[in-house]
Amino acid sequence: MSESGGRGHLKLLLGYAAGVGKTYRTLDEAQKLKQQGVDVVIGYFEPHSRQATIEMTQGLEMVPRRKVLYRGSQFEEMDTAAILRRRPQVCVVDEFAHTNVPGSERTKRWEDVRVLLDNGIDVLTNMNVQHLESLNDAVWQVSGVRVRETVPDWVVKEADEVVMVDLPPQALLNRLRRGVVYPQEKAMQALENFFKEPTLVTLRELALRQTAHEVDVRHEPPKDAGGASSPRLHSQPGSSGGKRESPDRLLIHVTTDPSTAALIRRGKRMADFLDAECFAVFVNTASGLHSLPADERQTVERHLNFARNLQIETRILEGEDVAGTLVSFARRQGITQIFLVRTRQRNLPALFGRNLVQQIVWLARDMQVTIVAEHRRP
Amino acid sequence: MTHHSPDPEDLLRQVEAGERYEARGSFKVFLGYASGVGKSARMFDEARRRKERGEDVVVGATQPVISHEVQELLQKLEVVPLKTLDEMQVMDVELILKRHPQVCVVDGLAFHNHPRSYHMARWQDVEELLEAGISILASINLQYIDEYKEKVEKITGKHVVDAVPLEFLKSAGEIEVVDVPPGMTFQHAGEIPEDAAAQQQKLAKLREMALLLTADIVDHQLELYMQRHGVEQLWGTQERILVYVKAGVDARQMIESGHRNAERFRGELYVVNVRQREPSSRVNSVLQDNLHFARTIGAQIETLEEEDWTAAVLRFAHEHRITQIFVHHSRNERWIERIFGSGIDRLIQAAEGIDVRVFPQ
């Protein structure tokens, strides 16, 4: 594939929990490719001491991992440079969402994968749905677990194919009880925490719907008129070839409120599904960010950075009147929808002054204003 | 999840759900989106593994054409031979009942039987085995599900006669979707011929349908689980949009927007209004226009009977696991709202766990 000089292709196997068989299926596919004469190597593989999975690596070449020393302990990471030197056609990379140990060249494994792709190597990889950035809050609500290793949605969008690795939760629970997934003691812990039936059922439903969506956006015939329909099967990542014309433009109001991260995820997911452009805007009432108290400034910068990592365009506006500044910016930019968090402030009768949500809703009467729910653990 | 004070009706449902759950054999379905994706092999492989773990497994029915992979698996399993009636092969239900294994494997769930058979179709045989306490592993393709037959035919152009009702598949305790994308995995854009590309597009549509169908069945199972355990689910895995239509206001744009959202998310759309006492003829005709439009785009329509619209809308929203509420702005605030806050203010404050989107009027 490298001889054609193009970017490598990415295939992502999506599961919903440890033990559903992602690694097994990934290796199975690698074996089939090898039988067809494809030059395939294992770039990274996590054995988890699962026998059946380890057996699946037989006969496949493994690129040795790189040893990294961190705080006196030795860690092993994928050796991206060595894979590039080896130049296989296809490389298997287990656990797409993994965070590299500090001191590695890149922070995330998905960044290493992008380097392989840039160099024309095809990659077979896998992850669980709970690692998808935009589902982070939903997953927390369902499971009580705040997943830290996340993959931005735009990275998943770059995959040429997303495939669901399905297994009914009851079967997964049986596997866990039989000690196939984790050693007995860890399995018991898992059963009490993450691996509860309703949690697994819900995560599975999220994974099924997400995969259906990924299939939909990749294979949809183009919306524009004209008879010959060419599917956007392998549209180049980042190219707007598949971008549907959207009448929507979204604006997310960034504040120091702790639920801003959830707001940004929700707004961005909405924008992605609607193919809409998306801005994240902070209104600074002091003059210049430096005049904000240090802790507030850090919070705002963290939120804006988070938005940028999700490929959202960010702006900082200056103005004493937050609602007025935000809404007139929105009007100038042709924004159709504003996304806000619910103010914690009590609802005051208008005689005593309106709270920020009320002010924005009132001023932006020509737009849609969405007040995003605060998600709490039930 | 929150615990409720028990409602007798709910308790009864719980008990019934529990009983149903225990008496029958367990039922697992492997769902494929097209033939040749390997669901039979996946099923027989599971049968083999179960047998190796000591379960008493037999094969009750196979398909006329057997792949090499399946053939190898069958050699490791006990097969109850099919019965031949006038050159037609049907599952030998009597023999299986007599043999009474723990688990019976049934390939090709949608096959029809001989006119002299006790049941018209194989899936009805399966129902009988389940009732007798035998667990079933079965496989089916999307096109053989009654409710999907036509939709699939529109895509593939192939007409299918035999079909299994969706309701029966929903009774399965476990369903596993066999999601294997068609064709070669790694291909460069230039290498795909035009007709192959069109073919892939069709198969992708079927894949998406199979995934979403499985998601719906899984969602249904989650509801049953919640009923059995008397817990209420407070989160939505699927987008469910409620559009509240106010008296006398043209809501076409808002309904359209709700429709587009629901389409994109493959979610559900409800259009809700609250009954007016003696509406004027103008108010009534606007409402009828709104509801007519909602009906044409396939929304579910609901009329609530309550004085306080925010309370009514919120209760309905929680009952139906709504994730987004769409409402219109109030154009003119009355003095009382200015002092005590408008209905929309109250809705925003009280809509816990639900997004509220306010639309221009």
Interface residues (C-beta under 8 A of the other chain):
Chain A: M1 S4 G6 H9 K11 E29 L33 V38 V90 D122 L124 A138 Q141 V142 E161 V163 M164 V165 D166 L167 P168 Q170 A171 E197 P198 V201 T202 R204 E205 L206 L208 R209 T211 A212 H213 V215 D216 R218 H219 P221 A228 S229 S230 P231 L233 H234 S235 R266 F273 L274 Q337 R342 N347 P349 A350 L351 V357 Q358 V361 R365 D366 M367 Q368 V369 T370 I371 V372 A373 E374 H375 R376 P378
Chain B: M1 T2 K28 G173 E174 I175 E176 V177 V178 D179 V180 P181 T185 F186 Q187 H188 A189 I192 E194 A197 A198 Q200 Q201 A204 K205 R207 E208 L211 L212 T214 A215 V218 D219 Q221 L222 Y225 M226 V231 Q233 L234 W235 T237 Q238 S257 R260 N261 R264 F265 R266 Q324 H329 E333 R338 I339 F340 G341 I344 D345 R346 I348 Q349 A351 E352 G353 I354 D355 V356 R357 V358 F359 P360 Q361
